[in-house]
Amino acid sequence: MTCEEILQTVCGFCAREGLLEGRRQIALAVSGGADSMALLCLMRPLAEENGITLTVCHVNHGLRGETADRDEAFVREACARLGLPLRVFHAAELEAEVGRPQTGEDWARRLRYACFGRLLAEGIDAVATAHTGSDQAETLLFRLARGTGLHGAAGIRPSRPGYLRPLLCLTRADTEAVCRACGETWVTDETNEADDYARNRLRHGALPALCAANRAAERNLARFCEKAARADEYFARQAESLLASARVTDPKCLPGGARCALRTGQPVWWLTALRQADPLILDTALHRLVEPVRDAEEKYIRLLAALVERGSGAVQLTDNIRFCGREGLLWREESDNNIRPQGEKADVPERAVSLPEGGDYPLPGGGTLQIRVVSACFEEKTQVVHKKDLKNQADYAKINLICPALRLRCRQPGDRFRPAGRGTDRELRKWMNEAGIPPRERDTLPLLAAGKQVLWVCGEGFADGLAPGPDTERLLQVKLENWEESNHDHA
């Protein structure tokens, strides 16, 4: 294509995608390479035509020494010659946000977008980056190789809040042609020539092989991304409808973790409704749940889909965020690392429980744990009691065989628990995860233990094998009085 044809192509792409509508101030991200210099050349006439004020942004990552300073000087000279205002960022300015300079694509990308974020905060309408169709093709191949769904296959979007990609309709060869036609030179980042990064290996190996098979390979891959994006938008609408119809709004009779999630504004969904959905729509819905938390790799979607099918367990997405399934429900839990500094003592002080005397044991928040040993008379055996009360009764003789003096405390490393009706001994940590106990509650939950064997857990009741039977003579009863339900919703 000629330079004029390329300009018309970009103009049509911007109009079709609405990239310039309502814009008054746009910052161009210019590194000095061919793509960003072409962005500079092409956006100037488009901005003038649409009454848009342009500024230029350059980020010096500080990783390449003299060549990085050379690139900065090159961009400064170009902007001075073209009469464009320039804002230069250095890594040291944003060390508090992104840390000290380090090699690797992730840190460099975080730095750039931290700089762009400052521009947006200062009033710029949008930042235009110089991503091309060649970048789109590389992104698609990279995501397919790593494992992705339809959303990932849609590649780089033409826009997202605060950001524009007006050159996605061009290839890298087109941008070089624009620079030559406009008499602009460019600089080359030597790290782009090395195969240290996966993207560079795709650029130097896979894409040339595909282009050798078909000269239009890059454009065809980019066109596929456009089609995938349209399909993804359709499935996204269906997924939103599914998540909306599956949402739980009534907090009554929910397990503790789900009730806590609902109370703090986190959505809760019925698993049955999710299971009955079309698998493609469910896949998209799960992707939308993961995407705000982390890069939605296929493995996380598969893990969540398995959780939906299984109906119980948890999928940990980050150190602080996980999705839990229990009692026909799915919900998101977010822990607060500021609730308890590492190493701080648990809220429930450890103390011995004398048996058979029992006693009243104050808990943080004003509640009391009442522990009693009572006779299992005929009237007590036959009276109608709540299921929750039954869970908090045990055969005292069985307890006494294990340990005549229990300890009231919170969980400790190495604790084990045998849930009633399960018949299997589990690490308490794993059981809490499967039971959907919110992370913020796990270190403060009262329990009764004999050594590392946990015999009673608040909200769950006594361990398997301790339930009273026809021959029980005395009962060990545990009851919570005046304890704030909001502190431990599952109790």
TANORBEL-V408110 format. One record per residue. N is the residue number from 1. PSI is psi as a letter, one per 20 degrees, with the letter a starting at -180 (NA if undefined). OMEGA is omega in radians with two decimals (NA if undefined). D_CENTER is the distance of its C-alpha to the mean C-alpha in whole Angstrom. Layout:
BEGIN
{{N;PSI;OMEGA;D_CENTER} {N;PSI;OMEGA;D_CENTER}}
END
This chain:
BEGIN
{{1;q;3.04;42} {2;r;3.14;44} {3;g;3.14;43} {4;g;3.11;44} {5;h;3.12;42} {6;g;3.12;39} {7;g;3.12;39} {8;h;3.10;40} {9;g;3.14;37} {10;g;3.13;34} {11;g;3.12;36} {12;h;3.13;36} {13;g;3.13;32} {14;h;3.14;31} {15;g;-3.12;33} {16;h;-3.11;32} {17;i;3.14;28} {18;k;-3.03;29} {19;h;-3.05;28} {20;i;-3.09;31} {21;p;3.08;31} {22;j;-3.12;32} {23;q;3.06;31} {24;h;3.13;33} {25;p;3.14;32} {26;p;3.04;30} {27;p;3.11;29} {28;p;3.10;29} {29;o;-3.03;27} {30;o;3.09;30} {31;h;-3.05;30} {32;i;3.09;34} {33;r;-3.06;33} {34;g;-3.10;35} {35;g;-3.07;32} {36;h;3.08;31} {37;h;3.04;35} {38;h;3.07;35} {39;g;3.12;33} {40;g;-3.11;35} {41;g;-3.03;38} {42;h;-3.06;37} {43;h;-3.13;35} {44;g;3.11;38} {45;h;3.13;40} {46;h;3.13;37} {47;g;3.13;37} {48;g;-3.14;40} {49;h;-3.06;41} {50;j;3.10;38} {51;k;-3.10;39} {52;p;3.06;36} {53;p;-3.12;36} {54;q;2.90;34} {55;r;-3.13;33} {56;q;3.10;32} {57;p;3.07;29} {58;p;-3.14;30} {59;o;3.05;27} {60;o;-3.05;29} {61;i;3.13;27} {62;j;-3.08;30} {63;i;-2.99;29} {64;j;3.03;32} {65;c;-3.05;35} {66;h;-3.12;38} {67;h;3.07;36} {68;g;3.09;33} {69;h;3.07;36} {70;g;3.14;38} {71;g;3.12;35} {72;g;3.14;35} {73;h;3.13;39} {74;g;-3.13;39} {75;h;3.11;36} {76;g;-3.13;38} {77;g;-3.13;42} {78;g;-3.12;40} {79;h;3.11;39} {80;g;-3.13;42} {81;h;-3.09;44} {82;i;3.13;43} {83;k;-3.13;43} {84;p;3.09;39} {85;q;-3.07;37} {86;p;3.03;35} {87;o;3.14;32} {88;p;3.08;31} {89;q;3.02;29} {90;q;-3.05;29} {91;h;-3.09;26} {92;h;-3.12;28} {93;h;-3.04;27} {94;k;-3.10;24} {95;h;-3.14;24} {96;h;-3.11;22} {97;h;-3.01;19} {98;i;3.12;18} {99;r;3.14;21} {100;q;3.12;24} {101;p;3.11;25} {102;q;3.14;24} {103;q;3.13;24} {104;q;-3.08;21} {105;h;-3.05;20} {106;g;-3.11;16} {107;g;-3.12;18} {108;h;3.13;21} {109;g;3.11;18} {110;g;3.13;16} {111;g;-3.11;20} {112;g;-3.08;21} {113;h;2.99;18} {114;h;3.08;19} {115;g;3.13;23} {116;h;3.12;22} {117;h;3.10;20} {118;g;3.12;23} {119;g;3.14;25} {120;h;3.13;24} {121;h;-3.12;24} {122;i;3.04;28} {123;i;3.06;28} {124;p;3.14;28} {125;g;-3.09;27} {126;q;3.04;25} {127;p;3.11;25} {128;p;3.10;26} {129;r;-2.99;25} {130;k;3.07;27} {131;p;-3.13;25} {132;r;3.05;27} {133;h;3.06;28} {134;g;3.04;28} {135;h;3.12;25} {136;g;3.14;24} {137;g;3.12;25} {138;g;3.14;24} {139;g;3.13;20} {140;g;-3.13;21} {141;g;-3.13;23} {142;g;-3.12;20} {143;h;3.10;18} {144;h;3.13;20} {145;h;-3.12;21} {146;h;-3.08;18} {147;o;-3.11;17} {148;r;3.06;16} {149;a;-3.08;17} {150;h;-3.12;18} {151;g;3.12;16} {152;h;3.13;15} {153;i;3.09;19} {154;i;3.01;19} {155;b;-3.11;19} {156;p;-3.13;19} {157;q;3.10;20} {158;h;3.11;23} {159;q;2.92;21} {160;r;-3.05;18} {161;o;3.10;19} {162;i;-3.03;21} {163;q;3.12;21} {164;q;3.05;24} {165;m;-3.02;25} {166;i;-3.10;28} {167;j;-3.14;29} {168;i;3.13;27} {169;i;-3.11;31} {170;r;2.99;32} {171;r;3.10;32} {172;h;3.09;33} {173;h;3.11;36} {174;g;-3.09;37} {175;h;3.09;35} {176;h;3.11;38} {177;h;3.12;41} {178;g;-3.13;40} {179;g;-3.14;40} {180;g;-3.13;43} {181;h;-3.12;45} {182;i;-3.14;44} {183;k;3.13;45} {184;p;3.01;42} {185;r;3.09;41} {186;r;3.09;38} {187;q;-3.13;37} {188;p;3.05;35} {189;o;-3.05;32} {190;h;3.13;34} {191;i;3.09;30} {192;i;-3.12;30} {193;i;-3.12;33} {194;q;3.14;32} {195;k;3.13;30} {196;h;-3.08;28} {197;q;-3.12;24} {198;h;-3.12;23} {199;h;3.12;23} {200;h;3.13;27} {201;h;3.05;28} {202;g;-3.11;27} {203;h;-3.06;29} {204;i;-3.07;32} {205;f;-3.01;32} {206;g;-3.08;31} {207;g;3.08;31} {208;h;3.11;35} {209;g;3.12;35} {210;h;3.13;34} {211;h;3.07;36} {212;h;3.10;39} {213;h;3.13;39} {214;o;-3.08;38} {215;h;-3.13;39} {216;j;-3.04;36} {217;g;-3.11;33} {218;g;-3.14;31} {219;h;-3.13;32} {220;h;3.09;32} {221;g;3.11;28} {222;h;3.12;27} {223;h;3.07;29} {224;g;3.12;27} {225;h;3.11;24} {226;g;3.12;25} {227;g;3.11;26} {228;h;3.14;23} {229;g;3.12;21} {230;g;3.10;24} {231;g;3.14;23} {232;h;3.10;20} {233;h;3.10;21} {234;g;-3.13;23} {235;h;3.10;20} {236;g;3.11;18} {237;g;3.10;21} {238;h;3.14;21} {239;g;3.10;18} {240;g;3.11;18} {241;g;3.11;21} {242;g;-3.11;20} {243;h;3.13;17} {244;g;-3.10;20} {245;h;-3.10;23} {246;i;-3.06;21} {247;q;3.08;20} {248;p;-3.14;22} {249;i;-3.11;23} {250;o;-3.10;26} {251;i;-3.08;25} {252;q;3.03;28} {253;k;3.07;28} {254;q;3.01;24} {255;q;-2.98;23} {256;g;-3.11;22} {257;g;3.13;19} {258;h;3.14;19} {259;h;3.10;21} {260;g;3.13;19} {261;g;-3.12;16} {262;h;-3.11;19} {263;h;-3.12;21} {264;j;3.05;18} {265;j;3.10;17} {266;p;-3.14;14} {267;q;3.07;15} {268;p;-3.08;17} {269;q;3.02;18} {270;p;-3.13;21} {271;h;-3.13;20} {272;g;3.14;24} {273;h;3.13;23} {274;g;-3.14;20} {275;h;-3.07;22} {276;i;-3.09;25} {277;q;3.01;23} {278;p;-3.08;24} {279;h;3.13;22} {280;h;3.12;21} {281;h;3.08;20} {282;g;3.12;18} {283;g;3.12;16} {284;h;3.14;15} {285;g;3.13;14} {286;h;3.07;12} {287;g;-3.13;10} {288;h;3.08;10} {289;h;-3.08;8} {290;h;-2.95;5} {291;g;3.14;6} {292;i;-3.03;5} {293;g;-3.09;2} {294;r;3.08;3} {295;p;-3.00;7} {296;m;3.09;8} {297;q;-3.06;11} {298;h;-3.09;13} {299;h;-3.14;13} {300;h;3.08;10} {301;g;3.12;12} {302;g;3.13;15} {303;g;3.12;14} {304;h;3.11;13} {305;h;3.10;16} {306;h;3.09;18} {307;g;3.12;17} {308;g;-3.12;18} {309;g;-3.09;21} {310;h;3.08;22} {311;i;3.13;21} {312;q;-3.13;20} {313;a;-3.10;18} {314;q;3.05;14} {315;o;-3.12;11} {316;o;-3.13;9} {317;g;3.07;6} {318;a;3.11;6} {319;h;-3.01;10} {320;i;-2.99;9} {321;p;3.07;7} {322;r;3.02;8} {323;p;-3.08;10} {324;q;3.04;14} {325;p;-3.12;17} {326;p;3.04;20} {327;l;3.05;24} {328;j;-3.06;23} {329;q;3.02;20} {330;p;3.11;16} {331;r;3.11;14} {332;p;3.09;10} {333;p;3.13;11} {334;o;-3.13;10} {335;q;3.13;13} {336;o;-3.10;15} {337;i;-3.13;16} {338;i;-3.11;19} {339;g;-3.11;20} {340;o;3.08;22} {341;q;-3.10;23} {342;p;3.10;23} {343;i;-3.14;26} {344;q;-3.12;27} {345;q;3.11;29} {346;q;-3.08;28} {347;h;-3.11;29} {348;o;-3.12;32} {349;q;-3.14;35} {350;p;3.12;36} {351;q;3.12;39} {352;q;3.07;42} {353;o;-3.11;43} {354;p;3.07;46} {355;q;0.16;47} {356;j;-3.07;49} {357;g;-3.08;50} {358;b;3.12;46} {359;a;3.08;45} {360;p;-3.03;43} {361;o;-3.12;40} {362;q;3.10;39} {363;q;3.07;35} {364;q;-3.14;33} {365;j;3.05;33} {366;i;3.14;36} {367;r;-3.13;36} {368;p;3.03;38} {369;o;-3.14;38} {370;p;3.14;41} {371;p;-3.09;42} {372;q;2.94;46} {373;o;-3.05;48} {374;r;3.09;50} {375;p;3.11;53} {376;m;-3.11;51} {377;r;-3.08;54} {378;g;-3.10;55} {379;g;3.14;54} {380;h;-3.14;51} {381;h;-2.99;50} {382;i;-3.09;51} {383;q;3.11;49} {384;p;-3.13;46} {385;q;3.10;43} {386;q;3.11;40} {387;h;3.13;37} {388;h;3.12;35} {389;h;3.12;39} {390;h;-3.13;40} {391;h;-3.09;36} {392;k;3.05;38} {393;q;3.13;41} {394;q;3.05;42} {395;o;-3.05;45} {396;h;-3.14;47} {397;h;3.11;49} {398;g;3.10;46} {399;g;-3.07;44} {400;h;3.09;47} {401;h;-3.11;47} {402;g;-3.08;44} {403;p;-3.12;44} {404;i;-3.13;47} {405;o;3.10;45} {406;r;3.06;41} {407;p;3.04;39} {408;p;-3.10;36} {409;a;2.99;33} {410;r;-3.06;29} {411;q;3.10;28} {412;q;3.10;28} {413;p;3.11;27} {414;i;3.13;29} {415;q;3.09;30} {416;q;-3.08;30} {417;q;3.10;30} {418;n;-3.08;32} {419;q;3.14;31} {420;p;3.09;34} {421;i;-3.10;34} {422;h;3.08;32} {423;j;3.13;35} {424;q;3.13;33} {425;p;-3.09;32} {426;q;2.92;28} {427;p;-3.13;27} {428;h;3.13;26} {429;g;-3.14;22} {430;h;3.13;22} {431;g;3.12;23} {432;h;3.12;21} {433;g;-3.13;18} {434;h;-3.11;20} {435;i;3.10;21} {436;k;3.10;18} {437;p;-3.09;20} {438;p;-3.12;17} {439;h;-3.08;16} {440;i;-3.08;18} {441;i;-2.90;21} {442;h;-3.12;22} {443;i;-3.11;24} {444;j;-3.06;26} {445;p;3.12;27} {446;q;3.06;30} {447;r;3.06;32} {448;p;-3.04;35} {449;q;2.97;36} {450;n;-3.01;39} {451;c;3.12;38} {452;j;3.12;34} {453;o;-3.13;35} {454;p;-3.08;33} {455;h;3.13;35} {456;p;3.10;34} {457;p;3.11;31} {458;p;3.13;30} {459;h;-3.13;29} {460;h;3.14;30} {461;a;-3.07;33} {462;q;-3.12;35} {463;r;3.14;35} {464;q;3.08;36} {465;i;-3.11;40} {466;i;-3.09;41} {467;q;3.10;42} {468;q;3.11;45} {469;a;-3.10;48} {470;h;-3.09;51} {471;j;-3.11;53} {472;p;3.13;50} {473;h;3.14;53} {474;q;-3.11;50} {475;p;2.92;47} {476;o;-3.09;44} {477;p;3.10;42} {478;p;-3.12;39} {479;p;3.08;39} {480;p;3.12;36} {481;p;2.99;38} {482;k;3.09;37} {483;p;-3.07;33} {484;o;-3.13;31} {485;h;-3.10;29} {486;h;3.14;26} {487;h;-3.10;26} {488;n;-2.98;25} {489;h;-3.06;24} {490;i;-3.05;25} {491;NA;NA;28}}
END
